[in-house]
């Protein structure tokens, strides 16, 4: 699938879709590792995104940089969630902060990004 196809996905029947978006290029050399319920799904750098199709339920989304930041999310079937990763100044390298945003802002930010190439081994 192309980046455009991935950006316009709908969750499969009975599933939810989570996008993690890092739409700014600030600190882009620093990887932000991403975990969903302790499963490593990849890492983002500046102007990159990553996604995960999940079953409905409760999820902990964790991003690691100089710090760790976690948010919790209750996923419903048929819904798409957009989580933005923000870069903050750290003592040694960039720090991460995440927040859930609405579909309008999420899709606007997603358009500026490409799929990360930092994925777990298949």
C-alpha positions in Angstrom: 0.0 0.0 0.0 1.1 3.5 -0.7 1.5 6.2 2.0 -1.7 7.8 0.8 -3.6 4.5 1.0 -2.3 4.0 4.6 -3.3 7.6 5.6 -6.9 7.0 4.4 -7.5 3.6 5.9 -10.7 2.7 7.6 -10.5 0.1 10.4 -11.4 -3.4 9.3 -14.8 -4.8 10.5 -14.8 -5.2 14.3 -11.4 -3.5 14.7 -10.1 0.0 15.7 -7.3 1.9 14.1 -4.7 4.0 16.0 -2.4 6.5 14.2 0.7 8.0 16.0 1.8 11.1 14.2 5.0 13.1 14.6 4.3 15.9 12.2 7.1 18.3 13.0 10.7 18.0 11.9 12.1 19.4 15.2 14.5 16.9 16.8 14.0 14.5 13.9 17.2 12.7 14.4 15.9 11.4 17.7 13.7 8.2 17.5 10.6 8.0 19.6 10.0 4.3 20.2 6.3 3.4 20.3 4.7 0.5 22.3 1.0 -0.6 22.4 0.3 -2.6 25.5 4.1 -3.3 25.8 4.4 -4.5 22.2 7.0 -2.6 20.3 5.4 -1.4 17.0 8.2 0.8 15.7 9.6 4.3 16.1 9.0 7.7 14.6 11.3 10.5 13.6 10.3 13.9 12.3 7.4 14.0 9.8 6.7 10.3 10.2 3.7 8.3 11.3 3.0 4.8 12.5 -0.3 2.9 12.9 -1.8 -0.2 14.5 -5.0 -2.0 13.9 -6.4 -3.3 17.2 -9.3 -5.2 18.7 -11.7 -3.1 20.8 -10.6 -2.6 24.4 -8.3 -0.8 26.7 -4.8 0.2 25.5 -1.7 1.8 27.0 0.2 3.7 24.4 3.8 4.4 25.4 6.4 6.5 23.7 10.1 6.6 24.7 12.7 9.2 24.1 14.8 10.8 26.8 11.7 10.3 28.9 8.6 8.0 28.7 5.1 9.3 28.1 2.0 7.1 28.3 -1.6 7.6 27.5 -4.5 5.3 27.9 -7.2 4.8 25.3 -10.5 2.9 25.2 -10.8 1.7 21.5 -14.2 1.0 20.0 -14.8 -1.1 16.8 -15.0 1.0 13.7 -13.3 4.1 15.1 -10.0 5.7 14.2 -7.8 7.5 16.8 -5.1 10.1 16.2 -2.3 10.5 18.7 0.1 13.4 18.2 3.7 13.1 19.5 5.2 16.5 20.5 8.9 17.2 20.9 10.2 18.9 24.0 13.7 20.0 24.9 15.5 17.5 27.1 18.8 17.5 29.0 20.6 15.3 26.6 18.1 14.6 23.7 14.5 15.3 22.8 11.7 14.4 25.1 8.2 13.2 24.0 4.7 14.1 25.0 1.6 12.7 23.4 -2.0 13.7 23.3 -5.2 12.5 21.6 -6.6 14.8 19.0 -9.7 14.9 16.9 -10.0 13.6 13.3 -9.8 17.0 11.7 -6.4 17.9 13.2 -5.2 14.3 13.0 -5.9 14.0 9.3 -4.3 17.4 8.6 -1.1 16.4 10.5 -1.1 13.0 8.9 -1.0 14.5 5.4 2.4 16.1 6.2 4.0 12.7 7.1 5.3 9.5 5.6 5.1 6.0 7.1 8.1 5.3 9.3 10.7 2.9 8.1 11.7 2.0 11.7 9.5 -1.1 12.2 10.0 -4.3 14.2 11.5 -7.3 12.4 8.8 -9.2 10.5 
